[in-house]
Amino acid sequence: MIQLNLIEAAARAASIEPKVQVSLSINNKNASGSRKFLIGLAAIVACVAIALGSLVVFGLPKPLYGIIPEGVLLAIGVEDPSREALQGRSNIGQTTTAGGLLEKQRDVELAALQATQAINVKNLVQEVSPRLFSKAPRSNYASYLPLERIAYQNAALSQLLVFVNTATPDNISFSDFIFEAPNYYFVRGVAETPVLQRSFLERLRAVSDNFKTPSLPENAPATDITAFGEYKVTIPDLKTLKTLVSADAVDQEVRAFVALDVLKKIKFSGLEKPAVENFGVYKKYVYKASTSVDFVTFMNFVMELEKSPVRIGIQKLEMTPGKRSLVSSMNLVMYVAP
């Protein structure tokens, strides 16, 4: 009986002992996990503290602009420059350990920007000076506008024809008389005596620039006249012609040109089909016209053309003797609006 009781007690003790050992193991594991958690939490707190300290010391880095909540930044005394620019905060200076006085820095940048803008405006004013808009003087034929050229052509030819008519005696005849705008001329003829020849050439020289008289060949008569140069034109009013000819008024302008011959002595040919050059902003019509008429009649016609509002210019004229009268071949120019 005693042996059985001992065996039962031993069995009971064996069943109790393992339970105690398991309980101790679980408690030990819980204690170890708590220590690890506390250590990790302390490490996280330390990292956060270091991070926050670095923000306070060095300021908010650019990659974090606009990411960290504003309340957190205000709590630790750090500013987000991006929010400052967007929200336009008050003008009260705010100081941080990292950046110093941000408002002062913004004032400096603003002042620099304003100075740059002032310089740019100054340069712009200088570049757009009213002097740049002043019209350059048009002092020569090459710089004239199309209608100004027409006015100049007709005035130059009229003045040259009047001079030749008054300066040439009856005992001098011409075989060629050529004019080309703006004021170039060429004459060839013969005088009755050497005295008349020299007298006419000297008169022509007095009203010319770049006057030339070629040397005569040995077998040429002593009274031969050959000369060319640039006639000294008295500048006319270049503003008499105001507008280009409209496309639908070309024929009307040609009829006005022909009507300048009030005595109806001149019959023009070649006024039907002009050659047209397109310059974009205007078109140039060129007529190769001709007529047979005496010198004085044609001179009077050109004088009327100079005084008229007709917008046709004589760009080139060549007069040669014909069977009954002088044959005048000419290039007429008209500028037409596109």
C-alpha positions in Angstrom: 0.0 0.0 0.0 2.8 2.4 0.9 4.6 1.5 -2.3 1.5 2.3 -4.3 1.1 5.7 -2.6 4.7 6.5 -3.3 4.3 5.6 -6.9 1.1 7.7 -7.2 2.9 10.7 -5.5 5.8 10.4 -7.9 3.5 10.3 -10.9 1.6 13.3 -9.6 4.9 15.2 -9.1 6.0 14.3 -12.6 2.8 15.7 -14.1 3.1 19.0 -12.2 6.8 19.7 -12.9 6.6 20.2 -16.7 3.8 22.7 -16.3 5.9 24.8 -14.1 8.8 24.8 -16.6 6.5 25.8 -19.5 5.2 28.7 -17.6 8.7 30.1 -16.9 9.6 29.8 -20.5 6.7 31.9 -21.7 7.4 34.6 -19.1 11.0 34.8 -20.2 10.0 35.3 -23.8 7.5 38.0 -22.9 10.2 39.8 -20.9 12.7 39.6 -23.8 10.1 40.9 -26.3 9.3 43.9 -24.1 13.0 44.8 -23.8 13.4 44.6 -27.7 10.3 46.8 -28.2 11.6 49.4 -25.7 15.0 49.4 -27.4 13.4 49.8 -30.9 11.1 52.6 -29.6 14.0 54.4 -28.0 15.9 54.1 -31.3 13.0 55.5 -33.3 12.6 58.4 -30.8 16.3 59.1 -31.1 16.2 59.1 -34.9 13.2 61.4 -34.9 14.9 63.6 -32.4 18.1 63.7 -34.5 16.0 64.4 -37.7 14.1 67.2 -36.0 17.3 68.6 -34.6 18.9 68.5 -38.1 15.9 70.4 -39.4 16.2 73.0 -36.7 20.0 73.3 -37.3 20.2 73.0 -41.1 16.7 74.1 -42.2 14.2 72.2 -44.3 15.9 70.5 -47.3 14.4 71.2 -50.7 13.2 67.6 -51.4 10.9 68.0 -48.3 9.4 71.4 -49.4 5.6 71.1 -49.2 5.6 67.6 -47.8 5.9 67.9 -44.0 2.6 69.4 -42.4 2.9 73.0 -41.6 1.7 72.4 -38.0 4.7 70.1 -37.4 7.1 72.6 -38.8 5.6 75.4 -36.7 5.9 73.2 -33.6 9.6 72.8 -34.0 10.3 76.3 -35.3 11.2 75.4 -38.9 9.8 77.3 -42.0 8.9 75.9 -45.4 10.1 78.5 -48.0 7.7 77.1 -50.6 4.7 77.7 -48.5 6.0 81.2 -47.7 6.1 82.0 -51.4 2.7 80.6 -52.2 0.8 81.9 -49.2 2.4 85.3 -49.1 2.7 85.5 -45.4 3.0 88.6 -43.3 6.0 90.9 -43.8 7.2 90.2 -40.2 10.7 88.9 -40.2 11.1 85.3 -39.1 14.4 83.9 -37.9 15.5 80.3 -38.1 18.7 78.7 -36.9 19.6 77.4 -40.3 18.7 80.2 -42.7 18.9 83.4 -40.7 16.3 86.1 -41.5 14.3 84.7 -44.4 12.4 88.0 -44.9 15.7 89.9 -45.2 16.8 87.4 -47.8 13.6 87.9 -49.8 14.0 91.6 -49.6 17.5 91.4 -51.0 16.2 89.2 -53.9 13.3 91.5 -54.6 15.6 94.5 -54.7 17.9 92.7 -57.1 15.0 91.8 -59.3 13.7 95.4 -59.3 17.1 96.7 -60.2 17.3 94.3 -63.1 13.9 95.3 -64.3 14.8 98.9 -64.1 17.9 98.3 -66.2 15.9 96.4 -68.7 13.3 99.2 -69.0 16.1 101.8 -69.3 17.7 99.8 -72.1 14.3 99.4 -73.8 13.6 103.1 -73.6 17.0 103.7 -75.2 16.4 101.1 -77.9 13.0 102.4 -78.7 14.1 106.0 -78.8 11.9 108.3 -81.0 15.0 109.0 -83.0 14.7 105.5 -84.4 11.3 106.3 -85.8 12.4 109.4 -87.6 12.3 109.0 -91.3 15.6 108.8 -93.0 16.1 111.6 -95.5 15.6 110.5 -99.0 18.2 112.7 -100.7 18.8 110.8 -103.9 16.8 109.1 -106.7 17.7 105.6 -105.5 16.0 106.3 -102.1 12.9 107.8 -103.6 9.5 106.0 -103.3 7.9 104.9 -106.6 5.6 107.9 -107.0 8.4 110.2 -106.1 10.5 108.7 -108.8 7.8 109.4 -111.3 7.6 113.0 -110.3 11.4 113.3 -110.5 11.6 111.6 -113.9 9.1 113.9 -115.6 10.6 117.0 -114.0 14.1 116.0 -115.1 13.1 115.3 -118.7 11.0 118.5 -118.9 13.9 120.6 -117.7 16.4 119.0 -120.1 14.1 119.4 -123.1 13.5 123.1 -122.3 17.2 123.7 -122.0 18.1 122.0 -125.3 15.3 123.9 -127.0 16.6 127.3 -125.7 20.3 126.6 -126.0 20.4 125.1 -129.5 20.5 127.5 -132.4 18.8 126.6 -135.7 22.1 125.7 -137.4 22.7 122.7 -135.1 20.9 119.4 -135.8 20.9 116.2 -133.8 21.0 112.6 -135.0 20.5 111.2 -131.5 19.0 112.5 -128.3 18.7 110.1 -125.3 17.5 110.6 -121.8 17.3 107.9 -119.1 16.2 108.5 -115.5 17.1 109.9 -113.2 19.1 112.5 -115.2 21.5 110.8 -117.7 21.6 112.1 -121.3 23.5 111.5 -124.5 23.5 113.8 -127.5 25.0 113.5 -130.9 24.7 115.9 -133.8 26.5 118.4 -136.0 27.0 122.2 -135.9 27.3 124.5 -138.9 30.6 126.0 -137.7 33.2 125.1 -135.1 32.3 128.2 -133.1 28.7 127.1 -132.8 29.9 123.6 -131.8 32.2 124.9 -129.0 29.5 127.3 -127.8 26.9 124.6 -127.5 29.2 122.2 -125.7 30.2 124.8 -123.2 26.5 125.6 -122.5 25.9 121.9 -122.0 28.9 121.5 -119.8 27.6 124.3 -117.5 24.4 122.5 -116.7 25.9 119.1 -116.3 27.8 116.9 -113.9 30.3 114.3 -115.1 30.3 115.9 -118.5 32.2 114.1 -121.2 33.1 114.8 -124.8 34.9 111.9 -126.5 37.9 112.5 -128.7 36.9 112.8 -132.3 38.4 110.5 -134.9 40.8 112.1 -137.4 38.3 111.9 -140.3 35.4 113.4 -138.2 34.2 116.9 -139.2 35.4 119.7 -136.9 31.8 120.5 -136.1 30.8 117.1 -134.8 28.9 117.1 -131.4 29.1 114.1 -129.1 28.5 114.6 -125.4 27.0 112.8 -122.4 26.6 113.5 -118.7 24.1 114.1 -115.9 21.8 117.1 -116.1 21.6 119.2 -113.0 17.9 118.9 -112.1 16.1 121.4 -110.0 14.4 119.1 -107.5 10.6 119.3 -107.9 7.9 118.8 -105.3 8.0 115.0 -104.9 4.7 114.9 -102.9 2.4 115.9 -105.7 1.5 112.3 -106.4 -0.3 110.7 -103.5 -1.5 107.2 -104.2 -0.7 104.3 -106.5 -3.0 103.6 -109.4 -5.7 101.1 -108.5 -5.9 97.9 -110.5 -9.3 98.8 -112.0 -8.2 102.3 -113.0 -5.1 101.4 -115.2 -6.9 102.1 -118.5 -8.3 105.3 -117.1 -4.8 106.5 -116.2 -3.5 105.7 -119.7 -6.4 107.8 -121.2 -5.5 110.7 -118.9 -1.9 110.5 -120.1 -2.9 110.7 -123.8 -5.4 113.5 -123.1 -2.5 115.8 -121.9 -2.0 116.5 -125.7 -4.6 119.2 -125.8 -3.8 120.0 -129.5 -4.3 116.4 -130.5 -1.1 116.3 -132.5 0.4 113.2 -130.8 -0.6 109.7 -131.6 0.9 107.1 -129.3 1.4 103.4 -130.1 2.3 100.6 -127.7 -0.1 101.6 -124.9 -2.2 98.4 -125.1 -0.1 95.6 -123.5 2.3 96.6 -120.8 5.0 94.3 -119.2 4.1 93.7 -115.6 6.5 93.1 -112.7 5.1 92.1 -109.3 7.0 93.5 -106.3 4.4 92.3 -103.7 3.5 95.7 -102.3 2.9 97.1 -105.8 3.1 96.2 -109.5 5.2 98.0 -112.1 3.7 98.4 -115.5 6.1 99.3 -118.3 4.8 100.4 -121.7 7.1 100.6 -124.7 5.4 103.5 -126.6 6.4 105.6 -129.5 5.2 108.6 -131.5 6.3 110.8 -134.4 6.1 114.5 -133.7 8.3 117.6 -133.8 10.6 118.5 -130.8 8.6 121.5 -129.6 5.3 119.6 -129.5 6.7 116.7 -127.6 8.4 119.2 -125.2 5.1 120.9 -124.5 3.5 117.5 -123.8 6.2 116.6 -121.3 5.8 120.0 -119.5 2.0 119.3 -119.2 2.8 115.8 -117.8 5.1 117.3 -115.2 2.4 119.6 -113.9 -0.4 117.0 -114.0 -1.6 114.5 -111.4 -1.1 111.7 -114.0 0.9 108.9 -112.4 2.9 107.8 -115.5 6.6 108.5 -115.8 8.9 108.6 -118.8 11.7 106.5 -117.6 13.6 106.5 -120.9 13.4 108.5 -124.1 15.2 108.2 -127.4 14.7 110.7 -130.2 16.0 110.1 -133.7 15.2 111.7 -137.1 12.3 110.2 -139.0 11.0 110.6 -142.5 8.7 113.6 -141.6 9.6 114.3 -138.0 11.4 113.1 -135.0 10.6 109.5 -133.8 10.3 109.4 -130.0 10.6 106.0 -128.5 10.0 105.8 -124.7 9.6 103.5 -121.7 6.6 104.6 -119.7 6.2 103.5 -116.1 3.1 103.2 -113.9 3.0 101.8 -110.3 -0.2 99.9 -109.5 -1.6 98.8 -106.2 -1.8 95.0 -105.8 
